[in-house]
Amino acid sequence: MICTRHMNEKLLKYFSSFTKDELTGILGCFGQPHKCSSKKAVLAEQVTEYISTHTEEWLGMLTERDLKLVQKAVHAGPGVGVSIDDIDFPTCIATLPFFEPSPEALEDFFIGEQMHKVLKPCIDRVIEEKEDKGLFDIERLLLGFVNLWGVITLHDFVGMLRDLVEDEEDSRKLAYLLADSPMLGLVRQFHAGECYLVSPLIYDVDDILEGRKQFPEITDYKAFSLDEGRSTGLNSPFCSYDCKEAEAVRGSLKALGFSDEQIAVELSHAYVNAQYAMTDEGAETLFKVVNDRMDMIPSFELYKEYIDSFANYANSVPKWFLRGMSSEEAGILKISIKLEDQSGEPEPGEDEEMPGGMFFGPTEGVGVPSAEGLSDFFRYGIAFRHVAPDAPCPCGSGLSYRRCHGKNLN
């Protein structure tokens, strides 16, 4: 008891250094009743008591990703900086002031000595219990579905969920578990008087809702299986959408020297970039990871293979603008790759040198392609809606599509 009291006195001193807004923010985050008019000393005592004596309770309110970041920091030791895997993905680490930002790096945080003493005895047990009870599985399922649909009203989500589980009692149990999941607080947003579930990968709900108006023919959300939802949310904060096209991208990234951990991150980035690859700029962002490592690609054929793998993946993933349908399924928002020699030079023969110092003949010492050289031979297509050849061009020129922008696209 003496040791516990001594620890709490130090913890109280620690929390007494927080501002009043920080203290009320901590209590509010965990749903603890408090009076904003209370004196700071009273709030510090309330925070100290709750954080130290109800540790497993409030830790249970954190998502799997946050818990494992905390676990990593606890195992590292007090005061040791730990990197946040994706600083743009919402996290309690950035909002709770007792997870302290590292002065050396913005994406790092550490746990001080007093909080380390509070967390060390129970963090592993909390994670183990939530895993054993299948609560992380529920989180992954919820996150996976919102990453697949992007934005969906709570009403529509419940309807889709009801169709997924045939047994009414099982459906009700699943709905209860999802409603009680800490992931719900992360993905739930109120927008224009409506409750939506929104992927944490989306920054602007209006952007998606407005974009969908361009495709009035797509009125229903695509149905996904429980396994598809679960696997897509498995690798939080990164999106893990699995398909045969994803394997080709993994192969490209492996060939370009990426580790397994880096491949998971880049594949998630490709999923997000595929959602917005509707302009030349958007397409360039999708292909940037390949272009940044051009010096590692020995031939134009390999370069095209890697680029094609990303284009095929982008056309195969569920699109937020299309309510989960892919570009291939809907026949719209497809990325078209066009190979074009813009150098004005004749096509090289078998052993002839190409512009930019590239040499693709069947000899030893294949030259390294430069960005400048490859740009002469490769041009990004853009994603576009299908337009009939004789229909007016969408650009407003008054010409038919085939005689205007259509003649530049394949």
QUIJOWO-V357744 format. One record per residue. N is the residue number from 1. RES is the residue in one small letter. OMEGA is omega in radians with two decimals (999 if undefined). Layout:
BEGIN
N RES OMEGA
N RES OMEGA
END
This chain:
BEGIN
1 m -3.13
2 i -3.14
3 c 3.14
4 t -3.14
5 r 3.14
6 h 3.13
7 m -3.12
8 n 3.08
9 e 3.11
10 k 3.12
11 l 3.09
12 l 3.09
13 k 3.13
14 y -3.11
15 f 3.10
16 s 3.12
17 s -3.14
18 f 3.07
19 t 3.13
20 k 3.11
21 d 3.12
22 e -3.14
23 l 3.11
24 t 3.10
25 g 3.11
26 i -3.14
27 l 3.14
28 g -3.13
29 c -3.08
30 f 3.03
31 g -3.14
32 q 3.14
33 p -3.14
34 h 3.09
35 k 3.14
36 c 3.14
37 s -3.14
38 s 3.08
39 k -3.11
40 k -3.12
41 a 3.13
42 v 3.13
43 l 3.12
44 a 3.09
45 e -3.13
46 q 3.12
47 v 3.14
48 t -3.11
49 e -3.08
50 y -3.08
51 i -3.06
52 s -3.06
53 t 3.10
54 h -3.01
55 t -3.11
56 e 3.12
57 e -3.08
58 w 3.04
59 l 3.12
60 g 3.11
61 m -3.13
62 l 3.11
63 t 3.12
64 e -3.11
65 r 3.13
66 d 3.14
67 l -3.11
68 k 2.98
69 l 3.10
70 v 3.12
71 q 3.13
72 k 3.13
73 a 3.11
74 v 3.14
75 h 3.12
76 a 3.12
77 g -3.11
78 p 3.08
79 g -3.11
80 v -3.10
81 g 3.11
82 v -3.09
83 s 3.00
84 i -2.99
85 d 3.12
86 d -3.02
87 i -3.11
88 d -3.12
89 f -3.07
90 p -3.10
91 t 3.09
92 c 3.13
93 i -3.10
94 a -3.04
95 t 3.13
96 l -2.97
97 p 3.11
98 f 2.86
99 f -2.88
100 e 3.13
101 p 3.13
102 s 3.12
103 p -3.09
104 e -3.08
105 a -3.09
106 l -3.08
107 e 3.14
108 d 3.01
109 f 3.08
110 f 3.11
111 i -3.13
112 g -3.03
113 e -3.07
114 q 3.10
115 m 3.09
116 h 3.11
117 k 3.13
118 v -2.99
119 l -3.01
120 k -3.07
121 p -2.97
122 c -3.04
123 i -3.14
124 d -3.11
125 r 3.12
126 v -3.14
127 i -3.13
128 e -3.12
129 e -3.14
130 k 3.09
131 e -3.12
132 d -3.12
133 k 3.13
134 g -3.09
135 l 3.06
136 f 3.12
137 d 3.10
138 i 3.10
139 e -3.11
140 r 3.13
141 l -3.13
142 l 3.14
143 l -3.14
144 g -3.13
145 f -3.13
146 v 3.04
147 n 3.13
148 l -3.10
149 w -3.14
150 g 3.13
151 v 3.12
152 i 3.11
153 t 3.11
154 l 3.12
155 h 3.14
156 d 3.13
157 f 3.13
158 v 3.11
159 g 3.11
160 m 3.14
161 l -3.14
162 r 3.13
163 d -3.11
164 l -3.06
165 v -3.04
166 e -3.11
167 d -3.05
168 e -3.13
169 e 3.10
170 d 3.12
171 s 3.14
172 r 3.12
173 k 3.14
174 l 3.12
175 a 3.13
176 y -3.13
177 l 3.11
178 l -3.13
179 a -3.10
180 d -3.07
181 s 3.07
182 p 3.11
183 m -3.13
184 l 3.12
185 g -3.14
186 l -3.02
187 v -3.10
188 r 3.08
189 q 3.04
190 f -3.03
191 h 3.12
192 a 3.09
193 g -3.12
194 e 3.08
195 c -3.14
196 y 2.87
197 l -2.98
198 v 3.09
199 s 3.07
200 p 3.11
201 l -3.10
202 i -3.13
203 y -3.04
204 d -3.14
205 v -3.14
206 d -3.12
207 d -3.13
208 i -3.10
209 l 3.11
210 e 3.14
211 g -3.14
212 r -3.13
213 k 3.11
214 q -3.06
215 f -3.08
216 p -3.13
217 e 3.14
218 i -3.05
219 t -3.07
220 d 3.04
221 y 3.09
222 k 3.12
223 a 3.06
224 f 3.11
225 s 3.07
226 l 3.14
227 d 3.12
228 e 3.10
229 g -3.10
230 r -3.09
231 s 3.14
232 t 3.13
233 g -3.01
234 l -2.93
235 n -3.13
236 s 0.19
237 p -3.09
238 f -3.11
239 c -3.10
240 s 3.13
241 y -3.05
242 d 3.03
243 c -3.10
244 k 3.11
245 e 3.10
246 a 3.13
247 e 3.11
248 a 3.09
249 v 3.09
250 r 3.11
251 g 3.11
252 s -3.12
253 l 3.10
254 k 3.14
255 a -3.14
256 l 3.00
257 g -3.14
258 f 3.07
259 s 3.14
260 d 3.13
261 e 3.13
262 q 3.13
263 i 3.12
264 a 3.14
265 v -3.09
266 e 3.11
267 l 3.07
268 s 3.09
269 h 3.13
270 a 3.11
271 y 3.14
272 v -3.13
273 n 3.12
274 a -3.13
275 q -3.02
276 y -3.08
277 a -3.10
278 m 3.12
279 t 3.07
280 d -3.13
281 e 3.12
282 g 3.12
283 a 3.12
284 e 3.10
285 t 3.12
286 l -3.05
287 f -3.03
288 k -3.08
289 v 3.07
290 v -3.09
291 n 3.13
292 d -3.13
293 r -3.14
294 m -3.09
295 d 3.13
296 m -3.03
297 i -3.00
298 p -3.09
299 s 3.10
300 f 3.13
301 e 3.11
302 l 3.10
303 y -3.14
304 k 3.13
305 e -3.14
306 y 3.12
307 i 3.13
308 d -3.12
309 s 3.11
310 f 3.13
311 a 3.14
312 n 3.11
313 y -3.13
314 a 3.13
315 n -3.05
316 s -3.07
317 v 3.05
318 p -3.11
319 k 3.14
320 w 3.12
321 f -3.07
322 l 3.09
323 r 3.07
324 g 3.06
325 m 3.08
326 s 3.08
327 s 3.12
328 e -3.11
329 e -3.07
330 a -3.11
331 g 3.12
332 i -3.09
333 l 3.13
334 k 3.07
335 i -3.14
336 s 3.13
337 i 3.14
338 k 3.08
339 l -3.03
340 e 3.06
341 d -3.13
342 q -3.04
343 s -3.11
344 g -3.14
345 e 3.07
346 p 3.12
347 e -3.13
348 p 3.04
349 g -3.01
350 e -3.09
351 d -3.10
352 e -3.13
353 e 3.13
354 m 3.13
355 p 3.10
356 g 3.09
357 g -3.13
358 m -3.13
359 f -3.06
360 f 3.11
361 g -3.10
362 p 3.12
363 t 3.12
364 e 3.08
365 g 3.12
366 v -3.10
367 g 3.13
368 v 3.14
369 p 3.08
370 s 3.12
371 a -3.12
372 e -3.13
373 g -3.10
374 l -3.12
375 s 3.08
376 d -3.03
377 f -3.08
378 f 3.11
379 r 3.14
380 y 2.91
381 g 3.10
382 i 3.05
383 a -3.06
384 f 3.01
385 r 3.10
386 h 3.06
387 v 3.12
388 a -3.07
389 p -3.08
390 d 3.11
391 a 3.10
392 p 3.14
393 c -3.14
394 p -3.11
395 c 3.10
396 g -3.10
397 s -3.07
398 g 3.09
399 l 3.03
400 s -3.10
401 y -3.07
402 r -3.10
403 r -3.13
404 c -3.08
405 h -3.12
406 g -3.09
407 k -3.13
408 n -3.10
409 l 3.04
410 n 999
END
